[in-house]
């Protein structure tokens, strides 16, 4: 027996420390739920687990990326659905306009709706976006692409040299001058309207867009000349346009008397009656109450049946005073367009080719392919030559003399990628391409009245426009089909990503997570050993006291 060293207590204390550490480890694992809380717990397991976690989190975000991709594709496809509906309506309108029972005026009404539809297609293309990404107007940062639109040449300079001579400065040939404005013009005889009164209205020629205006023009120049801003009429004609009426009586110089008479003290008035198609000349101080309504709040408006007119003659006769006391409405060179009636071409069957159908004779690069003829007998084929000579103009057979290329620039297709993997491999990219879905990109911009339009006397332009709309519909259908295929692919991608995430998580869990049942058994065992160690240490500490019994 010794008293210098208590080896039993030392051994009990060492084992107690081991059991305490084991118990603390079990407690940590049970409370955290992880088998591996630090690298020392399982160095290799920790490395493998972190690698799997990187993959799991990357794939989870990739699945979210794919969901965003579906949302973007659905946004684009929804916009194209509306574009397609509008194209279907345009097809209906073209079929309607192609019917021979329609007049030029009827086709103009149809053209007005087509103009609105073309404009709306452009608006949708410009504004459809997802998270600030414009989906349908292409990539504005990329190089522009070109779309070739062809139309018969119209003269941009027209000289009116006499009472009946109207020639083109470009070709030195007779032309017909058509009205190109959007607002109707009313033309009457100068003497007749001057001598007319309220009881003897004057019948007016109503000039709409596309109407022949040649016979009304006097000695002047119409067209591109920068020095010409107004149009002169023959002395025997005066023209009127609609004008607005300010609700404020005083602003119009109007007055009322005690009997409710509405009149102008100094100016004549010209009123167009939409029912009788006549212009009514009212001298100053005459009662205007029949035509202009005086409201209870002392404002005034022109009644629905009538139109207040302003003199539109560039050389305004002072006797024709405007009711509202403003400068006369002007008809400028922009309101007119010259057309050479002989500038029409025929196909090999002798059928007249409408302006809307000219694109069929050119390739995508704008190069003339041939097939157009000068006459209906198809005996003089038009050939390509960029510089016809003066002699050629007298007997033209060059395409440049007849057709002009109204080339339009459009943005390149929009391309963007969706990253649907956890790694940098390019195989994890799903590329999406959306063509420019503007009216120019769809090829229907030429149907707007600013370009070719469908208004003509025969309905040939409307007939040809049916094919133009069909091509636009095909472009939209193809793009929607592509977007639908991408959406379906993304849905499969998401399912696969979610499956990989689930299985990888399961594998990572086997490495990192605590088996709670197994660890509870270990914890209970370590807890018993810890309590036993504590008891034995207490007993060992009492062992040296036995030496004292020897002294007794």
Secondary structure as UniProt FT lines:
FT   HELIX           7..32
FT   HELIX           39..41
FT   HELIX           43..97
FT   TURN            100..101
FT   HELIX           104..127
FT   STRAND          129..130
FT   TURN            131..132
FT   STRAND          133..134
FT   TURN            140..141
FT   STRAND          145..147
FT   STRAND          150..152
FT   STRAND          157..160
FT   STRAND          166..168
FT   TURN            169..171
FT   STRAND          176..179
FT   STRAND          185..189
FT   HELIX           190..195
FT   TURN            198..199
FT   STRAND          202..203
FT   STRAND          205..207
FT   TURN            209..210
FT   HELIX           214..216
FT   STRAND          220..223
FT   TURN            226..227
FT   TURN            235..236
FT   STRAND          237..242
FT   HELIX           250..252
FT   STRAND          254..256
FT   TURN            258..259
FT   STRAND          262..264
FT   STRAND          269..273
FT   TURN            274..277
FT   STRAND          278..282
FT   TURN            284..285
FT   TURN            289..291
FT   STRAND          292..294
FT   TURN            296..297
FT   STRAND          299..302
FT   TURN            304..305
FT   STRAND          306..311
FT   TURN            314..315
FT   TURN            318..319
FT   TURN            323..324
FT   HELIX           333..335
FT   STRAND          336..339
FT   TURN            341..342
FT   TURN            348..349
FT   HELIX           355..361
FT   TURN            364..365
FT   TURN            376..377
FT   HELIX           390..394
FT   HELIX           399..402
FT   STRAND          403..405
FT   STRAND          408..410
FT   STRAND          414..419
FT   HELIX           426..428
FT   STRAND          429..434
FT   HELIX           439..442
FT   HELIX           445..447
FT   TURN            449..450
FT   HELIX           460..512
FT   HELIX           516..541
FT   HELIX           543..547
FT   HELIX           548..551
//
